[in-house]
Amino acid sequence: MILELNEIVEGNVEYLDDIKFDNEVFLYIVRSPYPRAIIRSIVPPKNTSLFTHLKS
């Protein structure tokens, strides 16, 4: 068996999702149900911690 395939089968391969960084930030993309609409404002829900980790 090829060496690379053996590592994959045994679970010894590191994927991009396995790499973690300090102060890592994730991006979420929300698509509008209205094509070519103009976004006038974005109001996050009050019960979410979406912006609590982003401090300047």
Helices and strands as residue ranges (DSSP letters): H 3-10, G 16-18
